[in-house]
Amino acid sequence: MPQRWMKMAAGATITIAVAMGTLALRAAPQEKTPSRSRVAIAQALPRLKGDHLEATVVEVTYAPGGANATHRHPCPVIGYVLEGALRMQVKGQPEKIYNVGETFYESPTDVHVVSANASQSAPARFLAYFVCDHPTALSIPVTDASVGAK
């Protein structure tokens, strides 16, 4: 009887046996612990042009005590902290600390007034997921005079 082996994404092995026109599937025991998953963030996005969408993932690293100047993003951004802790504040909202495994969202109308490493002695690192529907710089400096303008 001919047999084929196939590896599944979760690490399971199945046997496919074909005999006299019938198909039988037999699952082999798991060799490894199955993967775990969790929803880190679910966020509605603003209206975007669906035929021009582009996703960009940027890894950002702050040195100990490092920070960025006031800025905004012209596209929605979801951040995920990989290492250390971040101090973040969007204009009109309280400052917040984000730790490893936590996420944050910024809309295209938000002005990012604080974006900094929360530690003076250890680096911080996060991924920023941008979803844009037009070619653009991903970060735009905001001057003190324009902070009030969204």
C-alpha positions in Angstrom: 0.0 0.0 0.0 1.6 3.4 -1.0 2.0 5.9 1.8 3.1 9.5 2.0 4.2 11.5 5.0 3.3 15.2 5.5 4.4 17.6 8.2 1.7 20.0 9.5 2.5 23.5 10.6 1.8 22.7 14.3 4.3 19.8 14.2 1.9 16.9 13.8 2.6 14.1 11.4 -0.2 12.5 9.4 -0.1 9.4 7.3 -2.1 9.3 4.1 -2.8 5.8 2.9 -4.4 5.1 -0.4 -5.8 1.6 -1.1 -8.3 0.5 -3.7 -9.6 4.1 -4.3 -10.1 4.9 -0.6 -8.3 7.5 1.4 -7.5 7.1 5.1 -5.9 9.7 7.4 -4.2 8.7 10.6 -2.7 11.3 13.0 0.6 10.4 14.7 1.2 11.6 18.2 2.5 15.2 18.6 6.3 15.3 18.8 6.5 18.8 20.2 4.4 21.0 22.5 1.7 22.7 20.4 2.2 26.4 19.7 0.3 29.1 21.8 -1.3 32.2 20.5 -2.9 35.3 21.9 -4.4 38.4 20.4 -2.0 41.2 21.4 -4.2 43.9 20.0 -7.3 44.2 17.9 -7.8 47.8 16.6 -10.2 49.2 14.0 -8.4 51.2 11.4 -9.5 54.5 9.8 -11.0 54.4 6.3 -8.2 53.6 3.8 -8.0 53.1 0.1 -8.0 49.3 -0.2 -6.3 49.1 -3.6 -3.2 51.0 -2.4 -2.5 49.4 1.0 1.1 48.8 2.1 2.2 47.4 5.4 5.6 48.3 6.8 7.2 46.9 9.9 10.0 49.0 11.5 12.1 47.9 14.4 12.9 50.9 16.7 15.7 50.8 19.3 16.2 53.4 22.0 19.5 53.6 23.8 19.3 54.0 27.6 17.6 57.4 28.2 17.0 57.8 24.4 13.9 59.7 23.0 12.5 61.0 19.8 11.3 64.5 19.2 7.6 65.4 18.9 6.2 63.8 15.7 3.2 62.2 14.1 2.5 59.4 11.7 0.4 59.9 8.5 -0.8 56.3 8.7 -2.2 54.2 11.5 0.5 52.5 13.6 0.5 49.6 16.0 3.5 49.1 18.3 4.6 46.0 20.1 7.3 46.2 22.8 10.1 43.6 22.3 12.6 44.7 25.0 12.7 47.1 27.9 10.0 49.7 28.6 8.7 52.7 26.7 7.3 56.0 27.9 4.7 57.1 25.4 2.2 60.0 25.3 -0.1 61.1 22.6 -1.3 64.7 22.8 -4.4 65.0 25.0 -3.8 61.6 26.7 -1.8 60.8 29.9 1.7 59.5 29.6 1.9 55.7 29.8 4.6 53.1 30.3 4.5 50.0 27.9 6.5 46.9 28.9 7.6 43.8 27.0 4.6 42.1 25.2 2.4 45.2 25.4 1.0 47.0 22.4 -0.1 50.6 21.6 -2.0 52.3 18.7 -1.6 55.7 17.1 -4.0 57.1 14.6 -3.0 59.4 11.8 -4.4 62.4 13.7 -2.4 61.8 16.9 0.6 63.9 17.8 3.2 61.8 19.6 4.6 64.2 22.2 6.6 61.7 24.3 8.3 58.7 22.7 11.2 57.6 24.9 13.0 54.8 26.7 11.7 54.5 30.2 15.1 53.3 31.5 18.4 55.3 31.9 20.4 52.1 32.0 19.0 49.5 29.6 17.9 49.7 25.9 14.3 49.5 24.7 13.1 48.0 21.5 9.8 47.8 19.7 8.2 46.9 16.4 6.0 49.6 14.7 3.5 48.2 12.2 2.4 50.9 9.7 -0.6 50.4 7.3 -0.5 53.1 4.6 -2.6 53.7 1.6 -0.3 56.2 -0.1 3.5 56.7 -0.5 4.7 58.8 2.5 7.4 59.4 5.1 6.4 57.2 8.1 7.2 59.8 10.7 6.8 63.6 10.4 8.4 66.1 12.8 6.0 68.4 14.6 7.3 71.8 15.7 6.2 73.5 18.9 4.1 75.9 16.9 2.2 73.1 15.2 1.7 70.8 18.2 -1.8 72.3 18.7 -2.7 71.6 15.1 -3.7 68.1 14.2 
